[in-house]
Amino acid sequence: MIVKTSDGREVPVEMYKIKIIQNVNLIPAEERLKAIENAGYNTFLVRSKDIFIDMLTDSGTNAMSDNQLGAAMLYDDAYAGSESFYKLANAVGKVLGFKYVLPTHQGRASEHLIAKVFVKEGNIVLTNYHFTTTKAHIELVGGKVLEIFGEEALNTQSKYLFKGNMDIQKLKDAINKYGKDKIAFVRMEATTNLIGGQPFSVENLKQVKKVCSDSGIILVMDGSLVSENAYLVQQRESGYKNKSVAEIVKEVVSLADLFYMSARKNSSVKGSIIATNQSDLYEKIKPWLPVYEGFLTYGGMSTKEIEAMAVGLEEMVDQHVASSTIEQVKYFVESLRVQGIPVITPPGGLACHLDAKRFVPHISQDQYPAGALTGALYIASGVRSMERGTISMDRDKDGKEQFADLEITRLAVPRRVYTISHIEYVVDRLLWLYKHRELIKGLTFVDEPPILRFFFGKLKAIDNWGRKLCDAFKKDFGNKM
Ligand code: F0G
């Protein structure tokens, strides 16, 4: 909930109280330097015991509610025909309006099945923006991803409220150019993750749907962040102010022929679903579920998680739940922006995104500015963020670097986990880092995997800049912080 303070500020106040806690630890800068060097400047390889505030991702790191945890204990562990599945199917019908549902172990498993069934060698998938695992699965079956975004999408200092929109003219042009038979499907991602959690408008989605229907192409929606996209629509799109998040979610997903979501985000459990109202699409995917995931009534999920998801789906469309991360992110982004720290605007869903090209403009893209900034932030704070730039792109087939459109250091805000004082700490350390940004230099690979290299790749700091940054930090904050 947003509270107006007596001096006119707007502060998001958490609409929950904390019942169970996990202690965290802040190891001193010297130890943080060692930890990040051992991890090859890759925050995926740092152990969580060495992390103070974990903003790597909002995936699988959200806090469940007491109602979710209670529901989980009612699980029915039947291999086939589990009652837990029918509760999930009911919730999917009620919240999302879909008749058919297939549970998988996580979002990328849904992507795997969708790519396997719908993408043929030489096919193209048109999307408002790719996501790493989506692209990998489409390419693994011989397809290609073509992004069709509007002019403002890559502008990191924009005021445009719907950077996740598809450019309708470009969509029509692409369909004319490649022909509908070559296009496997059109994919709309709710709050486009890799360009800063930016939403699409319902108006744009309706236009995309019309073009798809007119051309006989199926519209696939990645709804991993669908309730946050809906909250942003409520706040930003004319005609939606008086609609509830639940109503907007229903309207948005009703436009998709095929829907999938990672349940690890908006519904705070470990799992994913594919859902549709079209029996032919459902029947095409269904035979593959037991092959790759598990039987129809659990797929890749534990029945406890299925029970918790049935509750989580209803919670995610609650106004307070849908708004909580978005409002924390807005506060985070605004606190940095007013102090001149380069962040992506407008604020969107899931995270605060630092624009590394502007934060460390002296680092060229072949030395991975977002990766360097991610490592530097860990040294200066114990905060774990994620590189979402060129390291998160893989080389092309000829081994050539594919430079990312944006170099982002992403600070994800998991749901119901952190408070405003955690955010204040991160803001303060980022201010310090920005003042000392000249000390940050580039990175170079020492061990580079061939696919999704950002997960396991190891790099080192050019000219040992990590040591210099650590020494400067100790000079200002002492040996204990
Ligand atoms: N689609 C989107 C838009 C995502 O953000 C993610 C995951 C996936 C699909 C894959 O889902 O993790 O359950 O397999 N995003 C996480 C992140 C990993 O950190 O942004 P998954």
Residues whose N, C-alpha, C, O or C-beta is under 5 A from the ligand:
A	BS01	F0G	L56 T57 D58 S59 Q106 G107 R108 F131 T133 N193 D222 S224 S262 R264 G271
